[in-house]
Amino acid sequence: MRVLILEDDHWIADLLKQIVLSLRPSAEIVCLGSVAEALADWQQQPSDLVISDWNLPDGEGTRLLKQVRQHNREVPLVMITGRTDRSSVVEVRALGISAFISKPFQASRVAASLEKLLPAAATPVARAVSDEDFLAYLEQLPADQLDMPLGKGIRDRLVQSFKGEQLSLRELAEDWRHDPALNARLLSVANSSAYNGAGRPCISLLEALQKLGAATSLNLAMGLALRQSSALEHPLLRSLADEHLEACERLAETSIALARQCSLDPAPFHSAALLHRMGEFAVLYLAQAWQTRGHSLSEEQLLLALGQFSSPFAIAMKARWQLPMALRELIGACYALPNNSVKREAVLMRLAACEQDPTADSKDQARLRRLAGLT
């Protein structure tokens, strides 16, 4: 089964992809961002379902749907649009649109609509598991495959919401403020050109929620929850994730207290503390995905991977997710201060990290306290 998604908003495309995979786990999903690419893809290999946005950077998605209908009158077509007026619906009536998805949409409603249109799931074919090495796999992994796991409780509540149980955004968001993956995803989207333009950078979860709104925030969270390896199931992975999360929370408490002593906004310190182990969380997420696919993974390999890849993964994720520079500097200060750094915020973050490190030099801590004006 093959599904073609034409949507230039990467985040919406990913959510639609995860919704389809939650219904048909073995489906092949192709996500494209321009009409020209989609037309070329259809001509090369037709799909069993086509989902298209109406407005794309290089024209209207109806161009693709017209091309599909010239060759096939049976393939279900789904149109994504912000247009809800009758004239727009009449305009594409001749194309035999199977379903309209109005923006902003609810993931559960989209799933119910697609369930009726997707072909029946084929019997899964057992695949041979290679003896590929986990470290070698991580070595060649592209940056767009890097992500972090959700806390299991948060993931379970989101899936309950996806299946129809009504949960308010306020109920969900209270848990979100402690989850690195959700903080990173919402901050990344809120600071992207699609949602922020040239506006003031968002550096806290609250700012991101206010920028994106309830519907978009919930959809982004749902996209994370629907991924196959969104929650860590292996006991060792969960144990290590808990250790890193506890370290993040301890650092957050210390840095927030120091920020308040200096009459600084504590929100950026909370965000930086929560995200300063993003590289470690990425390795654990990929380890879960590796095991889900049937590969074996020893504790020795996992610990080697954490030591070797956590730092480069964190650097790649901060760049790809376009986190604000002020937030990147605070995250970096958790590990070291640049020689020329005189920013009080960075000094406080470094001081908080040293106070959490039992091996830290007391003289260095005293120096940092003087620099921060806390003597």
matplotlib code that plots the C-alpha trace (Angstrom):
import matplotlib.pyplot as plt

x = [0.0, 1.3, 0.1, 1.2, 1.0, 1.4, 1.9, 4.5, 4.2, 6.7, 4.9, 1.5, 2.9, 4.6, 1.4, -0.6, 2.1, 2.0, -1.9, -1.7, 1.0, -1.1, -3.9, -1.7, 1.7, 3.2, 2.1, 4.7, 4.3, 5.8, 5.7, 6.4, 6.2, 5.6, 3.1, 5.9, 7.5, 4.1, 3.2, 6.6, 6.1, 2.5, 3.7, 6.5, 4.5, 0.8, -0.4, -3.4, -4.4, -3.6, -3.7, -3.1, -3.1, -4.9, -2.3, 1.4, 4.4, 4.3, 0.5, -2.6, -2.8, -5.8, -3.3, -2.1, -5.7, -6.7, -3.7, -4.7, -8.3, -7.1, -5.7, -7.7, -11.2, -11.0, -8.1, -9.5, -8.5, -8.3, -8.1, -6.6, -7.8, -8.5, -11.3, -14.7, -17.0, -19.4, -17.9, -14.6, -16.2, -18.2, -15.0, -13.5, -16.7, -15.8, -12.7, -14.7, -12.9, -13.4, -12.9, -12.1, -9.8, -10.3, -7.4, -6.9, -8.0, -8.3, -6.1, -8.8, -11.3, -8.8, -8.0, -11.7, -12.0, -8.9, -9.8, -12.8, -10.6, -7.4, -7.3, -7.5, -4.2, -2.2, -0.9, 2.6, 5.5, 8.2, 11.5, 14.9, 16.8, 20.3, 23.3, 24.1, 25.9, 24.1, 27.1, 27.6, 23.9, 24.1, 27.3, 25.4, 22.1, 20.9, 20.0, 16.3, 16.0, 17.0, 14.3, 13.5, 11.0, 8.0, 7.4, 5.2, 2.5, 2.2, 2.3, -0.5, -2.7, -2.2, -3.1, -6.3, -7.2, -6.5, -8.8, -11.7, -11.3, -11.7, -8.8, -8.3, -5.2, -4.7, -4.7, -2.1, 0.1, 0.6, 2.5, 4.2, 6.3, 8.4, 8.8, 12.0, 10.6, 7.4, 9.3, 11.8, 9.1, 6.8, 9.7, 11.1, 7.8, 7.0, 10.3, 10.1, 9.5, 6.1, 4.8, 7.1, 8.4, 10.7, 9.0, 10.5, 12.0, 10.0, 12.2, 9.7, 6.9, 4.3, 5.4, 5.3, 1.8, 0.6, 2.2, 0.9, -2.5, -4.3, -5.2, -1.8, 0.0, -2.2, -1.6, 2.1, 2.1, -0.1, 2.3, 5.0, 2.7, 1.7, 5.3, 6.0, 8.9, 7.5, 7.8, 10.6, 9.5, 12.8, 13.5, 17.1, 16.2, 13.5, 15.9, 18.5, 15.9, 14.7, 18.2, 18.7, 15.3, 16.0, 19.3, 17.4, 14.8, 17.5, 19.3, 16.1, 15.3, 18.8, 19.0, 15.5, 16.4, 19.6, 17.7, 15.2, 17.9, 19.2, 15.7, 15.9, 13.2, 13.4, 11.6, 14.7, 16.7, 13.9, 13.9, 17.7, 17.9, 15.2, 16.9, 20.6, 20.4, 18.7, 21.6, 21.3, 17.5, 18.0, 20.3, 17.8, 15.0, 17.0, 17.9, 14.2, 13.5, 16.4, 15.0, 11.5, 12.7, 14.0, 17.7, 19.5, 21.4, 23.7, 24.2, 27.8, 26.8, 24.2, 26.7, 29.2, 26.6, 25.7, 29.3, 30.1, 26.9, 25.2, 27.2, 27.2, 23.5, 22.7, 24.6, 22.8, 19.4, 19.8, 20.8, 18.1, 15.4, 16.6, 16.4, 17.0, 20.6, 19.9, 18.6, 21.5, 24.0, 22.3, 22.3, 26.0, 26.7, 25.5, 28.8, 31.3, 31.5, 33.2, 36.4, 34.9, 31.5, 30.4, 26.6, 25.2, 22.6, 25.3, 27.3, 24.3, 23.5, 27.1, 27.0, 23.8, 25.4, 28.5, 26.4, 24.8, 28.2, 29.8, 33.2, 33.1, 35.9, 34.7, 37.1, 35.5, 32.1, 33.2, 34.5, 31.2, 29.3, 31.4, 30.9, 27.1, 27.1, 26.1, 29.1]
y = [0.0, 3.4, 6.8, 10.1, 13.2, 16.6, 19.2, 21.9, 22.3, 19.7, 19.4, 18.8, 16.3, 14.4, 14.2, 12.9, 10.3, 9.2, 9.0, 6.8, 4.6, 4.2, 2.8, 0.8, 0.2, -1.4, 1.4, 3.2, 6.9, 9.5, 13.2, 15.9, 19.7, 20.9, 20.2, 19.5, 16.8, 15.2, 15.2, 13.5, 11.0, 10.0, 9.5, 7.3, 5.3, 5.7, 5.6, 3.9, 7.1, 10.8, 13.5, 17.0, 20.5, 23.1, 25.9, 25.0, 27.2, 26.4, 26.3, 24.5, 20.9, 20.5, 20.2, 16.9, 15.7, 16.5, 14.5, 11.5, 11.6, 11.6, 8.1, 6.7, 7.3, 5.0, 6.2, 8.1, 11.8, 13.8, 17.6, 19.6, 23.2, 26.3, 27.0, 26.1, 28.1, 26.3, 27.8, 26.1, 22.7, 23.1, 24.1, 20.6, 18.6, 17.1, 15.6, 13.3, 14.3, 11.6, 13.8, 17.3, 18.1, 21.6, 23.3, 23.3, 19.7, 17.2, 14.1, 11.7, 13.0, 12.7, 9.1, 8.2, 9.6, 7.9, 4.6, 4.4, 5.3, 3.3, -0.2, -3.1, -3.8, -6.5, -9.5, -8.4, -10.2, -11.2, -9.5, -11.0, -9.0, -8.1, -8.4, -4.7, -3.1, -0.4, 1.9, 1.6, 2.4, 5.5, 6.6, 6.9, 8.1, 11.4, 14.3, 14.3, 10.9, 12.2, 12.7, 12.0, 9.7, 10.9, 10.1, 6.9, 8.4, 11.4, 9.2, 7.0, 10.0, 11.5, 8.2, 8.0, 11.5, 10.3, 7.3, 9.7, 10.3, 14.0, 15.6, 19.3, 21.0, 22.4, 18.9, 17.7, 20.8, 20.6, 17.4, 18.7, 21.3, 18.4, 16.5, 17.3, 15.9, 18.0, 21.1, 20.7, 20.0, 22.9, 25.4, 24.2, 24.8, 28.0, 29.4, 28.2, 30.7, 29.2, 30.2, 33.0, 34.9, 37.7, 37.8, 37.6, 34.1, 31.7, 30.4, 28.7, 26.2, 28.7, 31.1, 28.3, 27.3, 30.9, 31.3, 28.0, 27.8, 24.9, 23.0, 23.1, 22.3, 19.3, 18.1, 18.4, 16.4, 13.8, 13.4, 12.5, 10.1, 8.1, 7.2, 3.5, 4.1, 7.2, 5.6, 3.6, 0.0, -1.7, -1.6, -0.5, 2.3, 3.5, 3.4, 5.4, 7.9, 8.4, 9.1, 11.8, 13.3, 13.5, 15.3, 17.7, 18.5, 19.0, 21.4, 23.2, 23.7, 25.0, 27.3, 28.7, 29.5, 31.3, 33.2, 34.4, 35.5, 37.7, 38.9, 37.2, 35.4, 31.8, 30.4, 30.2, 28.4, 25.8, 25.2, 24.9, 22.6, 20.3, 20.1, 19.9, 16.0, 16.0, 14.0, 11.3, 11.1, 10.8, 7.8, 6.1, 6.8, 5.3, 2.3, 1.7, 1.9, -0.4, -3.0, -2.6, -3.6, -6.9, -6.1, -7.1, -4.5, -5.1, -2.8, -2.3, -1.2, 1.2, 2.8, 3.2, 4.8, 7.3, 8.2, 8.6, 10.1, 12.1, 15.3, 15.3, 14.4, 17.3, 19.7, 18.4, 18.7, 22.2, 23.3, 21.4, 22.5, 26.1, 26.7, 30.3, 31.3, 32.5, 29.0, 27.3, 29.4, 28.4, 24.8, 25.0, 26.7, 23.6, 22.0, 24.9, 28.7, 30.2, 32.0, 35.3, 34.9, 37.7, 37.1, 36.8, 34.3, 31.9, 32.3, 31.5, 28.4, 27.2, 27.9, 25.8, 22.9, 23.1, 23.0, 19.8, 18.2, 16.7, 16.7, 20.4, 22.6, 24.8, 27.6, 27.6, 27.8, 30.8, 32.5, 31.9, 33.3, 36.5, 36.9, 36.5, 39.0, 36.5, 36.9]
z = [0.0, -1.0, 0.2, -1.4, 0.8, -0.8, 2.0, 2.2, 6.0, 7.3, 10.6, 9.2, 6.7, 9.5, 11.5, 8.5, 8.0, 11.6, 11.4, 8.3, 9.9, 13.0, 10.8, 8.3, 9.9, 6.8, 4.4, 2.3, 2.8, 0.4, 1.6, -0.9, -0.7, -4.2, -7.0, -9.5, -7.3, -6.7, -10.4, -11.2, -8.4, -9.6, -13.1, -11.9, -9.4, -8.7, -5.1, -3.4, -1.7, -2.3, 0.3, -1.0, 0.4, -1.7, -1.7, -2.4, -3.1, -6.8, -7.4, -6.4, -5.3, -7.6, -10.5, -9.0, -8.3, -11.9, -13.2, -10.9, -12.2, -15.8, -15.2, -12.4, -11.2, -8.2, -6.1, -3.0, -3.0, 0.2, 0.1, 2.9, 2.9, 4.9, 2.5, 3.8, 1.5, -0.8, -4.0, -3.3, -2.7, -6.0, -7.8, -7.2, -7.3, -10.7, -9.2, -7.0, -3.7, -1.2, 1.9, 2.9, 5.9, 7.1, 8.9, 11.8, 12.1, 14.9, 14.4, 15.7, 13.1, 10.3, 11.4, 11.3, 7.8, 6.5, 8.0, 5.6, 2.6, 3.1, 1.5, 3.9, 5.7, 4.0, 6.0, 7.2, 5.7, 8.1, 7.3, 7.9, 10.6, 9.5, 11.8, 11.3, 14.2, 16.2, 16.3, 12.5, 12.0, 14.1, 12.3, 8.9, 10.2, 8.6, 10.9, 10.0, 11.7, 15.1, 17.7, 21.4, 23.1, 25.0, 28.6, 28.6, 30.7, 28.5, 25.4, 26.8, 27.5, 24.1, 22.5, 24.6, 23.3, 19.7, 20.3, 21.3, 25.0, 25.6, 27.4, 27.7, 26.5, 30.0, 31.4, 28.9, 28.9, 32.7, 32.0, 28.9, 30.7, 32.1, 28.8, 26.8, 23.5, 23.6, 24.7, 21.8, 19.2, 20.1, 20.5, 17.1, 15.3, 17.1, 16.0, 12.4, 9.6, 9.0, 12.4, 13.7, 10.7, 12.0, 15.4, 18.8, 19.4, 21.7, 24.5, 26.8, 26.4, 27.4, 24.7, 22.2, 23.2, 22.9, 19.5, 18.1, 19.7, 21.2, 18.0, 16.4, 19.7, 20.3, 16.7, 17.0, 20.3, 18.7, 15.8, 18.4, 20.3, 17.2, 16.2, 16.6, 19.1, 20.8, 24.3, 25.7, 26.4, 27.2, 31.0, 30.6, 28.2, 30.6, 33.5, 31.7, 30.4, 34.0, 35.2, 32.5, 33.1, 36.9, 36.1, 33.8, 36.5, 39.2, 37.0, 36.2, 39.9, 40.6, 37.6, 38.2, 41.8, 40.8, 38.1, 40.6, 43.0, 40.1, 39.1, 35.7, 33.8, 34.9, 31.8, 29.5, 32.2, 32.6, 28.8, 28.6, 31.6, 30.1, 26.7, 27.8, 27.6, 24.2, 22.6, 25.2, 24.7, 21.0, 21.4, 23.6, 21.2, 18.3, 20.5, 21.1, 17.3, 16.7, 19.1, 17.8, 14.3, 15.8, 16.3, 19.5, 21.5, 24.4, 27.4, 26.4, 22.9, 24.3, 26.7, 24.0, 21.8, 24.5, 25.0, 21.3, 19.8, 22.4, 21.8, 18.0, 17.9, 20.2, 18.0, 14.9, 16.5, 17.8, 14.3, 12.4, 14.9, 14.6, 18.4, 19.3, 19.8, 23.4, 24.2, 22.5, 24.5, 27.8, 26.8, 25.9, 29.2, 31.0, 29.9, 29.5, 29.1, 26.0, 26.9, 25.9, 27.5, 29.8, 29.6, 33.1, 32.0, 30.7, 33.9, 36.0, 33.9, 34.2, 38.0, 38.3, 36.4, 38.6, 41.8, 40.5, 39.8, 42.9, 41.2, 40.4, 41.7, 44.6, 43.5, 40.1, 41.7, 43.8, 40.7, 38.9, 41.8, 41.7, 38.0, 38.5, 41.3, 43.9, 46.3]

ax = plt.figure().add_subplot(projection="3d")
ax.plot(x, y, z, "-o")
ax.set_aspect("equal")
plt.show()
